[in-house]
Amino acid sequence: MKIINTLKWLEQWYLSSCSESSWENVRVIQISTLDNPGWSVSIDLHGTPLESKFYKPIHADNGENDWLECRVQSAMFKGMGSPNRLEDILVEFKDWVLSHQ
């Protein structure tokens, strides 16, 4: 089994989601920074098989420089975390997607 890094996996998931419909014309994946500082990731799930899937929110607070929060709300995956947790947010999304395949 070939191991794919998380960013490459997200690229492939995006491409496969685009192939399923006109999802790419109206839906977005947004990765941005927060001012506290940290990361914010939003992935629109409308029109994907994940739109109605259950996601158990996670919250980890290990101090000002080590925190993570992920949830799905209104068919949007939302992840936020400290500056060192971007990959953790993306891995959380990836693991959730793979658990529903």
N, C-alpha and C positions, 0 to 999 in steps of 0.2 A: 504494500500500500504506500503510495506516494504521500509524503507529508507536505502540506501546502501552508505557507505562512498566512497569517490572519488577513493581512491587507490583500494579498493575491486572492484569497478565498472570497473576500467581500467584492472584489472586482468581478469574479466569476458569478457570484450570486446576483449582483446587479445586472450583468449581461443576461443571465437566464431569466430574470424577472422582466427585462425589456422584451425578450423574445416571446413571452406569454401573452402580451397585450400591448396596448399603447401606454403602459405604465410609466415609461420614462418621460412622456410628454407632460404629465401632470404631477408626478410624485418625485420626491426628493430624498436624497441622503445628504445630511448636512453635518459637518464636523467643524466646530468652532471653539474658540477659547472663551473662558469666563474671566471676569475681572477679579476673582478672589484668590489667587489664580486657579485655573483648572480647565477641564475640557467639557464640552457638551456635544453629544451625538444624538441626532434625531433621524429616524428612518421611518418613512411613511409606509404602512403596511396595506393600505387600501388597494384592492385589486390583486393581492397576493394570497396564496394559500394560508398565510399566517394571520390574515385579517381577523379571524374569529377565534384564534387559538389562545388558550390560557397561558399567562406568564405570571409566575410568582415573583413579586417585587423583591429586590434585594437592597439592603442598606448596610454598609460597613463604615464605621467611623472609628478610625484608629488615631485620631488627632488631626490637627490643622493641615498637615501635609500628607495625609494618607486616608482618603475617604472615597467612597464609591456609592452611587445610588442608580439603580436601573428599574424601569417600570414600563408597562404598556398601558397607554391611556388613549381612548378614542382612536384605536387602530394606528397608534404611533408608538414605536419603541423609542424611549428616551433614556439616555444614559448620561450621567454627570460624574466627574471625579476629579481628584487632585491632579496636578501636572504629571505625575508618574503613573497614572492609571488609564491612559487612553487605550493601550492594548488590552487591558483587562475588560474595558467596556466592550470593545469589538469582539473579544473572545466570548464574553457573556452572550452577545447577540448570536454569534456563530454557533455556540453550543445549543442555544434554544432552537435555532432554525434546524440544526441537524437532528435534534430530538423529535422533530415532527416530520421527518422524511421516511 
